[in-house]
């Protein structure tokens, strides 16, 4: 099953995807989700069992390869069930389609004009960790604004 595809963003969202923006920007939200799965060891065997892919998994974990580049290099810009572990897939099925992009838009109101930086990745990781913990507890209903407020309160 395919959760997302960068081409859906830069080809299918003509009214939303900014003209003149490099198509790789359509892969940034997807790559950051996959990057989160990589650093949380929720990635699928497809990547773990291949020596070259496993090398690049470590490079993502050590921040020597951006998650978007991993996605583009090894997953053709797509996030599928093969990319995730069984637990990663269970979470993605419950969360990705209905809430992830809404959470993304709460973090980054201009969905595609986002720098693919580690600082932005850390912001996404904080939300995903929160959502993953909520999912494990049986609740994903909190609105992104509530999540952001609680995360900000923790940082104070």
Rosetta constraint file for C-alpha pairs under 8 A:
AtomPair CA 1 CA 80 HARMONIC 5.54 0.50
AtomPair CA 1 CA 81 HARMONIC 5.51 0.50
AtomPair CA 2 CA 78 HARMONIC 7.07 0.50
AtomPair CA 2 CA 79 HARMONIC 5.98 0.50
AtomPair CA 2 CA 80 HARMONIC 4.23 0.50
AtomPair CA 2 CA 81 HARMONIC 6.55 0.50
AtomPair CA 3 CA 78 HARMONIC 7.60 0.50
AtomPair CA 3 CA 79 HARMONIC 5.49 0.50
AtomPair CA 3 CA 80 HARMONIC 5.49 0.50
AtomPair CA 3 CA 81 HARMONIC 7.52 0.50
AtomPair CA 3 CA 92 HARMONIC 7.88 0.50
AtomPair CA 3 CA 96 HARMONIC 7.24 0.50
AtomPair CA 3 CA 97 HARMONIC 6.94 0.50
AtomPair CA 4 CA 8 HARMONIC 7.46 0.50
AtomPair CA 4 CA 30 HARMONIC 6.96 0.50
AtomPair CA 4 CA 78 HARMONIC 5.68 0.50
AtomPair CA 4 CA 79 HARMONIC 5.26 0.50
AtomPair CA 4 CA 80 HARMONIC 7.19 0.50
AtomPair CA 5 CA 9 HARMONIC 7.22 0.50
AtomPair CA 5 CA 27 HARMONIC 7.47 0.50
AtomPair CA 5 CA 30 HARMONIC 7.65 0.50
AtomPair CA 5 CA 77 HARMONIC 5.78 0.50
AtomPair CA 5 CA 78 HARMONIC 4.20 0.50
AtomPair CA 5 CA 79 HARMONIC 6.36 0.50
AtomPair CA 6 CA 10 HARMONIC 6.59 0.50
AtomPair CA 6 CA 23 HARMONIC 7.75 0.50
AtomPair CA 6 CA 24 HARMONIC 7.54 0.50
AtomPair CA 6 CA 26 HARMONIC 4.87 0.50
AtomPair CA 6 CA 27 HARMONIC 4.65 0.50
AtomPair CA 6 CA 30 HARMONIC 7.33 0.50
AtomPair CA 6 CA 77 HARMONIC 5.23 0.50
AtomPair CA 6 CA 78 HARMONIC 6.22 0.50
AtomPair CA 7 CA 11 HARMONIC 5.36 0.50
AtomPair CA 7 CA 12 HARMONIC 6.97 0.50
AtomPair CA 7 CA 23 HARMONIC 7.79 0.50
AtomPair CA 7 CA 26 HARMONIC 7.04 0.50
AtomPair CA 7 CA 77 HARMONIC 7.47 0.50
AtomPair CA 8 CA 12 HARMONIC 4.68 0.50
AtomPair CA 8 CA 13 HARMONIC 6.81 0.50
AtomPair CA 9 CA 13 HARMONIC 5.19 0.50
AtomPair CA 9 CA 17 HARMONIC 6.58 0.50
AtomPair CA 9 CA 26 HARMONIC 5.25 0.50
AtomPair CA 9 CA 27 HARMONIC 7.97 0.50
AtomPair CA 10 CA 14 HARMONIC 6.85 0.50
AtomPair CA 10 CA 17 HARMONIC 5.73 0.50
AtomPair CA 10 CA 23 HARMONIC 5.67 0.50
AtomPair CA 10 CA 26 HARMONIC 5.63 0.50
AtomPair CA 13 CA 17 HARMONIC 5.39 0.50
AtomPair CA 14 CA 18 HARMONIC 7.59 0.50
AtomPair CA 14 CA 19 HARMONIC 7.93 0.50
AtomPair CA 17 CA 21 HARMONIC 7.73 0.50
AtomPair CA 17 CA 26 HARMONIC 7.84 0.50
AtomPair CA 17 CA 112 HARMONIC 6.81 0.50
AtomPair CA 18 CA 112 HARMONIC 7.49 0.50
AtomPair CA 21 CA 25 HARMONIC 7.15 0.50
AtomPair CA 21 CA 113 HARMONIC 7.98 0.50
AtomPair CA 23 CA 27 HARMONIC 7.50 0.50
AtomPair CA 24 CA 28 HARMONIC 6.86 0.50
AtomPair CA 25 CA 112 HARMONIC 5.66 0.50
AtomPair CA 25 CA 113 HARMONIC 7.10 0.50
AtomPair CA 25 CA 114 HARMONIC 7.47 0.50
AtomPair CA 26 CA 30 HARMONIC 7.91 0.50
AtomPair CA 26 CA 112 HARMONIC 6.37 0.50
AtomPair CA 27 CA 31 HARMONIC 5.81 0.50
AtomPair CA 27 CA 68 HARMONIC 6.15 0.50
AtomPair CA 27 CA 71 HARMONIC 7.61 0.50
AtomPair CA 27 CA 72 HARMONIC 7.49 0.50
AtomPair CA 27 CA 77 HARMONIC 6.02 0.50
AtomPair CA 28 CA 32 HARMONIC 6.10 0.50
AtomPair CA 28 CA 68 HARMONIC 5.41 0.50
AtomPair CA 28 CA 112 HARMONIC 7.66 0.50
AtomPair CA 28 CA 114 HARMONIC 7.76 0.50
AtomPair CA 28 CA 116 HARMONIC 6.51 0.50
AtomPair CA 29 CA 33 HARMONIC 6.39 0.50
AtomPair CA 29 CA 101 HARMONIC 7.83 0.50
AtomPair CA 29 CA 104 HARMONIC 7.36 0.50
AtomPair CA 30 CA 34 HARMONIC 6.30 0.50
AtomPair CA 30 CA 68 HARMONIC 7.26 0.50
AtomPair CA 30 CA 71 HARMONIC 7.68 0.50
AtomPair CA 30 CA 77 HARMONIC 7.81 0.50
AtomPair CA 30 CA 78 HARMONIC 7.49 0.50
AtomPair CA 30 CA 79 HARMONIC 6.71 0.50
AtomPair CA 31 CA 35 HARMONIC 5.86 0.50
AtomPair CA 31 CA 67 HARMONIC 4.93 0.50
AtomPair CA 31 CA 68 HARMONIC 4.00 0.50
AtomPair CA 31 CA 69 HARMONIC 7.40 0.50
AtomPair CA 31 CA 70 HARMONIC 7.26 0.50
AtomPair CA 31 CA 71 HARMONIC 5.38 0.50
AtomPair CA 31 CA 72 HARMONIC 7.98 0.50
AtomPair CA 31 CA 77 HARMONIC 7.88 0.50
AtomPair CA 32 CA 36 HARMONIC 6.09 0.50
AtomPair CA 32 CA 67 HARMONIC 5.65 0.50
AtomPair CA 32 CA 68 HARMONIC 6.38 0.50
AtomPair CA 32 CA 121 HARMONIC 6.22 0.50
AtomPair CA 32 CA 124 HARMONIC 7.12 0.50
AtomPair CA 33 CA 37 HARMONIC 6.40 0.50
AtomPair CA 33 CA 124 HARMONIC 7.83 0.50
AtomPair CA 33 CA 128 HARMONIC 7.90 0.50
AtomPair CA 34 CA 38 HARMONIC 6.16 0.50
AtomPair CA 34 CA 43 HARMONIC 7.63 0.50
AtomPair CA 34 CA 67 HARMONIC 6.73 0.50
AtomPair CA 34 CA 71 HARMONIC 7.21 0.50
AtomPair CA 34 CA 79 HARMONIC 7.32 0.50
AtomPair CA 34 CA 83 HARMONIC 7.72 0.50
AtomPair CA 35 CA 39 HARMONIC 6.28 0.50
AtomPair CA 35 CA 60 HARMONIC 7.02 0.50
AtomPair CA 35 CA 66 HARMONIC 7.86 0.50
AtomPair CA 35 CA 67 HARMONIC 4.68 0.50
AtomPair CA 35 CA 68 HARMONIC 7.63 0.50
AtomPair CA 36 CA 40 HARMONIC 6.08 0.50
AtomPair CA 36 CA 125 HARMONIC 5.94 0.50
AtomPair CA 36 CA 128 HARMONIC 7.44 0.50
AtomPair CA 37 CA 41 HARMONIC 5.94 0.50
AtomPair CA 37 CA 42 HARMONIC 4.66 0.50
AtomPair CA 37 CA 43 HARMONIC 5.48 0.50
AtomPair CA 37 CA 84 HARMONIC 7.20 0.50
AtomPair CA 37 CA 88 HARMONIC 6.95 0.50
AtomPair CA 38 CA 42 HARMONIC 5.97 0.50
AtomPair CA 38 CA 43 HARMONIC 5.32 0.50
AtomPair CA 38 CA 57 HARMONIC 6.60 0.50
AtomPair CA 38 CA 60 HARMONIC 7.46 0.50
AtomPair CA 38 CA 61 HARMONIC 7.04 0.50
AtomPair CA 39 CA 60 HARMONIC 7.57 0.50
AtomPair CA 39 CA 61 HARMONIC 5.49 0.50
AtomPair CA 42 CA 84 HARMONIC 5.79 0.50
AtomPair CA 42 CA 85 HARMONIC 5.08 0.50
AtomPair CA 42 CA 86 HARMONIC 7.89 0.50
AtomPair CA 42 CA 87 HARMONIC 6.75 0.50
AtomPair CA 42 CA 88 HARMONIC 5.01 0.50
AtomPair CA 43 CA 47 HARMONIC 7.10 0.50
AtomPair CA 43 CA 48 HARMONIC 7.47 0.50
AtomPair CA 43 CA 83 HARMONIC 5.74 0.50
AtomPair CA 43 CA 84 HARMONIC 4.17 0.50
AtomPair CA 43 CA 85 HARMONIC 5.00 0.50
AtomPair CA 43 CA 88 HARMONIC 6.88 0.50
AtomPair CA 44 CA 48 HARMONIC 6.60 0.50
AtomPair CA 44 CA 81 HARMONIC 7.95 0.50
AtomPair CA 44 CA 82 HARMONIC 5.80 0.50
AtomPair CA 44 CA 83 HARMONIC 4.80 0.50
AtomPair CA 44 CA 84 HARMONIC 4.00 0.50
AtomPair CA 44 CA 85 HARMONIC 4.20 0.50
AtomPair CA 44 CA 86 HARMONIC 7.64 0.50
AtomPair CA 45 CA 49 HARMONIC 5.56 0.50
AtomPair CA 45 CA 82 HARMONIC 7.57 0.50
AtomPair CA 45 CA 83 HARMONIC 7.66 0.50
AtomPair CA 45 CA 84 HARMONIC 7.72 0.50
AtomPair CA 45 CA 85 HARMONIC 7.00 0.50
AtomPair CA 46 CA 50 HARMONIC 6.81 0.50
AtomPair CA 46 CA 82 HARMONIC 6.24 0.50
AtomPair CA 46 CA 83 HARMONIC 6.57 0.50
AtomPair CA 47 CA 53 HARMONIC 5.22 0.50
AtomPair CA 47 CA 54 HARMONIC 5.90 0.50
AtomPair CA 47 CA 57 HARMONIC 7.63 0.50
AtomPair CA 47 CA 83 HARMONIC 7.05 0.50
AtomPair CA 48 CA 53 HARMONIC 6.71 0.50
AtomPair CA 48 CA 54 HARMONIC 5.03 0.50
AtomPair CA 48 CA 57 HARMONIC 7.76 0.50
AtomPair CA 49 CA 53 HARMONIC 7.82 0.50
AtomPair CA 49 CA 54 HARMONIC 6.84 0.50
AtomPair CA 50 CA 54 HARMONIC 5.90 0.50
AtomPair CA 51 CA 55 HARMONIC 6.15 0.50
AtomPair CA 52 CA 56 HARMONIC 6.45 0.50
AtomPair CA 53 CA 57 HARMONIC 6.15 0.50
AtomPair CA 53 CA 74 HARMONIC 7.22 0.50
AtomPair CA 54 CA 58 HARMONIC 6.44 0.50
AtomPair CA 55 CA 59 HARMONIC 6.42 0.50
AtomPair CA 56 CA 60 HARMONIC 6.23 0.50
AtomPair CA 56 CA 65 HARMONIC 7.12 0.50
AtomPair CA 56 CA 70 HARMONIC 7.11 0.50
AtomPair CA 57 CA 61 HARMONIC 6.31 0.50
AtomPair CA 57 CA 70 HARMONIC 7.90 0.50
AtomPair CA 58 CA 62 HARMONIC 6.04 0.50
AtomPair CA 59 CA 63 HARMONIC 5.95 0.50
AtomPair CA 59 CA 64 HARMONIC 4.88 0.50
AtomPair CA 59 CA 65 HARMONIC 5.23 0.50
AtomPair CA 60 CA 64 HARMONIC 5.82 0.50
AtomPair CA 60 CA 65 HARMONIC 4.74 0.50
AtomPair CA 60 CA 66 HARMONIC 5.97 0.50
AtomPair CA 60 CA 67 HARMONIC 6.16 0.50
AtomPair CA 60 CA 70 HARMONIC 7.62 0.50
AtomPair CA 63 CA 118 HARMONIC 7.72 0.50
AtomPair CA 65 CA 69 HARMONIC 6.73 0.50
AtomPair CA 65 CA 70 HARMONIC 6.96 0.50
AtomPair CA 66 CA 70 HARMONIC 6.52 0.50
AtomPair CA 66 CA 116 HARMONIC 7.57 0.50
AtomPair CA 66 CA 117 HARMONIC 7.82 0.50
AtomPair CA 66 CA 118 HARMONIC 7.85 0.50
AtomPair CA 67 CA 71 HARMONIC 6.21 0.50
AtomPair CA 68 CA 72 HARMONIC 6.19 0.50
AtomPair CA 68 CA 116 HARMONIC 7.54 0.50
AtomPair CA 69 CA 73 HARMONIC 5.87 0.50
AtomPair CA 70 CA 74 HARMONIC 5.81 0.50
AtomPair CA 70 CA 75 HARMONIC 7.47 0.50
AtomPair CA 71 CA 75 HARMONIC 4.99 0.50
AtomPair CA 71 CA 76 HARMONIC 6.50 0.50
AtomPair CA 71 CA 77 HARMONIC 5.36 0.50
AtomPair CA 71 CA 78 HARMONIC 6.98 0.50
AtomPair CA 71 CA 79 HARMONIC 7.76 0.50
AtomPair CA 72 CA 76 HARMONIC 4.92 0.50
AtomPair CA 72 CA 77 HARMONIC 4.53 0.50
AtomPair CA 72 CA 78 HARMONIC 7.77 0.50
AtomPair CA 73 CA 77 HARMONIC 7.72 0.50
AtomPair CA 75 CA 79 HARMONIC 6.90 0.50
AtomPair CA 75 CA 83 HARMONIC 7.67 0.50
AtomPair CA 79 CA 83 HARMONIC 6.36 0.50
AtomPair CA 80 CA 84 HARMONIC 7.37 0.50
AtomPair CA 81 CA 85 HARMONIC 7.91 0.50
AtomPair CA 81 CA 89 HARMONIC 6.08 0.50
AtomPair CA 84 CA 88 HARMONIC 5.13 0.50
AtomPair CA 84 CA 89 HARMONIC 5.57 0.50
AtomPair CA 85 CA 89 HARMONIC 6.01 0.50
AtomPair CA 86 CA 90 HARMONIC 6.23 0.50
AtomPair CA 87 CA 91 HARMONIC 6.28 0.50
AtomPair CA 88 CA 92 HARMONIC 6.07 0.50
AtomPair CA 89 CA 93 HARMONIC 5.95 0.50
AtomPair CA 90 CA 94 HARMONIC 6.43 0.50
AtomPair CA 91 CA 95 HARMONIC 5.94 0.50
AtomPair CA 91 CA 96 HARMONIC 7.70 0.50
AtomPair CA 91 CA 132 HARMONIC 6.99 0.50
AtomPair CA 91 CA 135 HARMONIC 7.06 0.50
AtomPair CA 92 CA 96 HARMONIC 4.80 0.50
AtomPair CA 92 CA 97 HARMONIC 7.70 0.50
AtomPair CA 93 CA 97 HARMONIC 7.32 0.50
AtomPair CA 94 CA 98 HARMONIC 7.89 0.50
AtomPair CA 95 CA 99 HARMONIC 5.45 0.50
AtomPair CA 95 CA 100 HARMONIC 6.22 0.50
AtomPair CA 95 CA 140 HARMONIC 7.62 0.50
AtomPair CA 96 CA 100 HARMONIC 4.74 0.50
AtomPair CA 96 CA 101 HARMONIC 7.39 0.50
AtomPair CA 97 CA 101 HARMONIC 7.31 0.50
AtomPair CA 98 CA 102 HARMONIC 7.47 0.50
AtomPair CA 99 CA 103 HARMONIC 6.07 0.50
AtomPair CA 100 CA 104 HARMONIC 6.06 0.50
AtomPair CA 101 CA 105 HARMONIC 5.99 0.50
AtomPair CA 102 CA 106 HARMONIC 6.24 0.50
AtomPair CA 102 CA 144 HARMONIC 7.51 0.50
AtomPair CA 103 CA 107 HARMONIC 6.42 0.50
AtomPair CA 103 CA 127 HARMONIC 7.64 0.50
AtomPair CA 103 CA 144 HARMONIC 5.45 0.50
AtomPair CA 104 CA 108 HARMONIC 5.89 0.50
AtomPair CA 104 CA 109 HARMONIC 7.85 0.50
AtomPair CA 104 CA 111 HARMONIC 7.18 0.50
AtomPair CA 104 CA 124 HARMONIC 7.49 0.50
AtomPair CA 105 CA 109 HARMONIC 4.82 0.50
AtomPair CA 105 CA 110 HARMONIC 7.09 0.50
AtomPair CA 105 CA 111 HARMONIC 5.80 0.50
AtomPair CA 106 CA 144 HARMONIC 6.35 0.50
AtomPair CA 106 CA 145 HARMONIC 7.12 0.50
AtomPair CA 107 CA 123 HARMONIC 7.80 0.50
AtomPair CA 107 CA 124 HARMONIC 7.82 0.50
AtomPair CA 108 CA 114 HARMONIC 7.15 0.50
AtomPair CA 110 CA 114 HARMONIC 7.27 0.50
AtomPair CA 115 CA 120 HARMONIC 7.30 0.50
AtomPair CA 116 CA 120 HARMONIC 6.84 0.50
AtomPair CA 116 CA 121 HARMONIC 7.42 0.50
AtomPair CA 117 CA 121 HARMONIC 6.20 0.50
AtomPair CA 118 CA 122 HARMONIC 6.05 0.50
AtomPair CA 119 CA 123 HARMONIC 6.61 0.50
AtomPair CA 120 CA 124 HARMONIC 6.42 0.50
AtomPair CA 121 CA 125 HARMONIC 6.08 0.50
AtomPair CA 122 CA 126 HARMONIC 6.23 0.50
AtomPair CA 123 CA 127 HARMONIC 6.68 0.50
AtomPair CA 124 CA 128 HARMONIC 6.12 0.50
AtomPair CA 125 CA 129 HARMONIC 5.86 0.50
AtomPair CA 126 CA 130 HARMONIC 6.21 0.50
AtomPair CA 126 CA 151 HARMONIC 7.69 0.50
AtomPair CA 127 CA 131 HARMONIC 6.11 0.50
AtomPair CA 127 CA 147 HARMONIC 7.23 0.50
AtomPair CA 127 CA 148 HARMONIC 7.64 0.50
AtomPair CA 128 CA 132 HARMONIC 5.86 0.50
AtomPair CA 129 CA 133 HARMONIC 6.11 0.50
AtomPair CA 130 CA 134 HARMONIC 6.16 0.50
AtomPair CA 130 CA 147 HARMONIC 7.50 0.50
AtomPair CA 131 CA 135 HARMONIC 5.98 0.50
AtomPair CA 131 CA 140 HARMONIC 6.53 0.50
AtomPair CA 132 CA 136 HARMONIC 6.17 0.50
AtomPair CA 133 CA 137 HARMONIC 6.29 0.50
AtomPair CA 134 CA 138 HARMONIC 6.21 0.50
AtomPair CA 134 CA 139 HARMONIC 5.14 0.50
AtomPair CA 134 CA 140 HARMONIC 5.73 0.50
AtomPair CA 135 CA 139 HARMONIC 5.20 0.50
AtomPair CA 135 CA 140 HARMONIC 5.55 0.50
AtomPair CA 142 CA 146 HARMONIC 6.43 0.50
AtomPair CA 142 CA 147 HARMONIC 6.84 0.50
AtomPair CA 143 CA 147 HARMONIC 6.52 0.50
AtomPair CA 144 CA 148 HARMONIC 6.13 0.50
AtomPair CA 145 CA 149 HARMONIC 6.15 0.50
AtomPair CA 146 CA 150 HARMONIC 6.20 0.50
AtomPair CA 147 CA 151 HARMONIC 6.14 0.50
AtomPair CA 148 CA 152 HARMONIC 6.08 0.50
AtomPair CA 149 CA 153 HARMONIC 6.16 0.50
AtomPair CA 150 CA 154 HARMONIC 6.30 0.50
AtomPair CA 151 CA 155 HARMONIC 6.47 0.50
AtomPair CA 152 CA 156 HARMONIC 6.57 0.50
